[in-house]
Amino acid sequence: MNAVGIGSRRGSTRVCTLLVGGIVLAVACQSPAAERATAPPPALAVDSAMLLGDLARLADDSMRGRASGTRENMQARAFIASRFDQLGLEVIGAGRVQPFSFVDRRDSTTIAAANVVGLVRGTELPERYMVISAHYDHVGVGRPVNGDSIYNGADDNASGTAALLALARYFKANPARHSLIFVGFDAEERGLQGARAFVAAPPVELSAIVLDVNMDMVGHSERGELYAAGAARWPVLRPTLEMVAANAPVKLLLGHDTPVPSPGDDWTMQSDQGPFHQAGIPFVYFGVEDHPDYHKPSDEVGTITVAFYVNAVRTVLQAVKALDASGIR
């Protein structure tokens, strides 16, 4: 599914629209001259049209919410695997698609699932690995709300999966010092099952993995706020993340990584970074706070805050580059 960018003017403000999956999204943008003057260096560019097109494809009604064990989940998996192949990511471990199974805690049935894995070899530290991850599953079809029963999961987590593909594209062209393992996790919504399977049977020695950078819900924030969780648990990461936050194209906040003042504020075990943390591997989790569309059929492409989303992905890219340069541990 393609995304098309169009520019127009309203008074002194230039308005860009993006046609994504038949939905026109309007975004305030700068004049061409201003864009040339203020745009990030070409090496940090994110292809916003492709990013939004990938998100729209994963969150389309035809994907029916990508629940683990469904045909549509397998279609999403095949799309990610095909993109990794097209980009030329190396195969590592058990293969491009790495199957696992788990027992559904709702009805005790066994569900076949799979992670999608690709590698970009590092230029200076090829035997030290950073994992870049996002889960591609969602909750599928459920209780209708206003006549809609498809829980599309545009923000949760088509946004993170499309960002994963964007980062894989960038780092294939611009390799990092560390080797980067890109992983699309399955069955996050069923108890972080894909991440647990990966950590239990990693494609490289677990001791060689120095960091997990996980993205889960990075596309919808009316306040323009993206959180980076992990520095409280792993203080060695704080200086680098604070440096990134000072120059980020979105408002990057550090937090949601300590049980104080309340356990609900701690995101450490709420997405796929959790099993890495339990295994003693540092993590940074990028995500937004819950919004009204969280786990509802209304989590659709049309509710993504487009300008924020594109800049959030640019922020994650900057953070990965900074963490790679920092030496981590």
Disulfide bonds with the S-S distance in Angstrom:
Cys16-Cys29 2.00
